[in-house]
Structures are given as C-alpha cells and as structure tokens.
Amino acid sequence: MRELEFYVDAGLTPLEAVRVATIQPARWLGVAERQGTVEPGKVADLIAVDGDPTESISNLRKLRFVMKDGQVVRHDPPRA
C-alpha cells in the first residue's frame, strides 16, 4: 500500500495510483480481458477496504477482506 502512497506523494491522483496497480499492469501483461478491473466474467481477486481509496489513498490501509478466485481468504473485523 505504501507504494501507492508514494505515487500520490509524487503527484498522481489517488485514482491514477489505483489504476497503476490494477488495470495498467493487466494491460501491459496482455491479460486485461480477464483481470485488472471488477467486471462480470473476470477473475475475482480483490481487496475491500473501509473508505474510498480514490478520495484518500491511505484508505487502502483499512483492509476489510481479501478475495482470491472468488473466495474470501482473509477477513479483518471492522475497527472501532
């Protein structure tokens, strides 16, 4: 997550930083038709966080769960 914070510190918007970590690598690797964005029919590897990372990239630190191949593999309870 810190790497994305560095991107924002360097001048990218939070949304641009998220794209640098998701759809851009999928395009570079030639796999964007099956991963890199959340869409029906694509591989369901994702994280869920409390808050909107496009508003504040630090919201990525508020991890709720990790999903791999459509299955939750890590779940963190909400923080008080």
TISE-786623 format. One record per residue (C-alpha): residue in one letter; x negated, y, z negated; residue number from 1. Coordinates in steps of 0.25 Angstrom, whole numbers. Example, Ala and Ser with C-alpha at 12.3 -4.5 7.8 and 13.67 -1.06 7.14 Angstrom:
   r      c1      c2      c3     k
   A     -49     -18     -31     1
   S     -55      -4     -29     2
***
This chain:
   r      c1      c2      c3     k
   M       0       0       0     1
   R     -11       9      -3     2
   E     -16       9      11     3
   L      -3      15      16     4
   E      -4      26       5     5
   F     -18      29      11     6
   Y     -11      30      25     7
   V      -1      40      19     8
   D     -12      48      12     9
   A     -20      49      25    10
   G      -7      55      32    11
   L       2      45      37    12
   T      17      46      32    13
   P      22      34      24    14
   L      30      29      35    15
   E      17      29      44    16
   A      10      22      34    17
   V      20      11      33    18
   R      20       9      48    19
   V       5       8      48    20
   A       7      -4      38    21
   T      18     -11      45    22
   I      22      -9      60    23
   Q       9      -3      65    24
   P       1     -16      61    25
   A      12     -25      67    26
   R      11     -17      80    27
   W      -4     -18      80    28
   L      -3     -33      78    29
   G       8     -35      88    30
   V      18     -41      78    31
   A      27     -29      77    32
   E      39     -37      83    33
   R      39     -46      71    34
   Q      33     -37      59    35
   G      30     -23      55    36
   T      44     -18      53    37
   V      56     -22      46    38
   E      66     -27      56    39
   P      75     -39      59    40
   G      67     -51      64    41
   K      53     -46      59    42
   V      44     -53      49    43
   A      49     -49      35    44
   D      36     -45      28    45
   L      39     -32      20    46
   I      38     -25       6    47
   A      49     -18      -1    48
   V      46      -6     -10    49
   D      53       4     -19    50
   G      53      17     -11    51
   D      51      21       3    52
   P      37      20       8    53
   T      39      29      19    54
   E      42      40       9    55
   S      30      37       0    56
   I      20      26       4    57
   S      18      23     -11    58
   N      32      17     -12    59
   L      25       5      -6    60
   R      19       3     -20    61
   K      33       0     -25    62
   L      34     -14     -20    63
   R      47     -22     -22    64
   F      45     -35     -14    65
   V      36     -41      -2    66
   M      43     -49       8    67
   K      36     -59      17    68
   D      42     -66      28    69
   G      56     -62      23    70
   Q      53     -67       9    71
   V      50     -59      -3    72
   V      37     -63      -9    73
   R      35     -52     -19    74
   H      45     -45     -27    75
   D      42     -34     -37    76
   P      53     -29     -46    77
   P      57     -14     -46    78
   R      49      -5     -55    79
   A      56       3     -65    80
***
